[in-house]
Amino acid sequence: MLRGLVVTIVAALAVGTLSAQSPEQMVVASDTVTYRYTPIDQTSRAQTGIERFGLRLNDYLGFAEDDPREEKFMAIGGPAYSESTGWRLSVLATLYYRTKVSPLHHSVRFGGMASLRGCFGASIDGINHFAERHTIGYGGSFALDRRYLYGLDYTTALSDDRGEYRLRSYGAYLSYDFEVVPLLTLGLRSEYQMCKVVGADAFVCDMIAGRGHIFSAFDIGIGIRYSSRHTEDINLMRGVVVAAEYSISPGVLNSVGEELHEVSLLLDWYQPLWRGGLLALDVYGEYHSANTPWMCRAMLGGDDRMRGYYYGRYSGNTLATAQLELRQRVWEGLVVVGWGGCGTAFSKDDSAAWSRVLPTYGGGIRWYFNPTSLVRFDCGFGRHSHAFIVGYTEAF
């Protein structure tokens, strides 16, 4: 693990040297002039081919909304790590393009992952704009995960005993969003999902006896979202995101044969502090109806929320989490982070209690290639638990 971490850090710093330009301002008379300083002379005969390639690549990746190019392809990836997958190779690529129906850029994003533990998956997500206020989204994915099951309630999950199983999953969705007023969006969504336990040891088989190994469902949902969040520079973000979603799957459209419901609530808030400092808050809640299959319930932990816990060790029909994070830019694209928070997951027969609220805290570093592309290294801690994470997106 240590050798892989060293290779990841060296690779991230090598790519980071491509970001050789930074915006500056100066005042001339009564006017403010913005200019871009390039520390490497691109005409220098002493400049190496790698440096010239790096500068041209940095210019190409600096894609703005007012960029006259009709098409743009961006990609980032490399070795990543989490407790649930182990060391893996992750790749994320995005194609931006314009059409005559909208001045905004449409996008198609491709993702892929393969891990040393035998996990793999791929996904595609697209966004198309129409007449500026209408947006169509679509996507699909498939994955094979190797997971651990500690238990189906809080008490059994406390034990270090666990079993292993493999979960195969497929999904597809289609969504429509309408911007009612600036920053406020209403959306409709339809989704199909299927998941199947294709391998389980004796521990897991005993734990889930009689609960089923396969689930499929088609659901429809509605959502509302207000977002004033915008990124101005590396570690400089402002605004708030408030979102709520509700979905229903009628009994005739799922393998359970009963009506299923799901509700989610989200609040994200970003506030710049002193120079280079950013305070970020994330509050999230999730509810699933009592008859939801065990493999589709709300799961606590992972790479983003409740870092420090194995994803799915604690699960239930209801989930609530909150985390507060301080991010400090210290030099160029280098940002250090510290966070603290809490969360709980419980079901009807495993009611919530203050003693079952789990803490999370930890720290990490980020290396930003530009305001939206980065490599993340986090070390999180929880109650009798810890986790190390390497990824390519912010936690929230």
HUFENVEN-V805554 format. One line per field, one symbol per residue. burial: 1 if it has 24 or more other ideal C-beta (glycine too) atoms within 12 Angstrom, else 0. Layout:
burial = ???
//
This chain:
burial = 000000011011001111111000000000000000000000000000000001101100111000000001011111111111111111111111100000001111111111100011111111111000001111111111111111111100100000111111111111111000000011111111111110010001001100001111111111111110100001111000111111111000011100011111111111010000011111111111101111111111111111111111111111111111111110011111111111111110010000011111111111111111111111111110101111111111
//
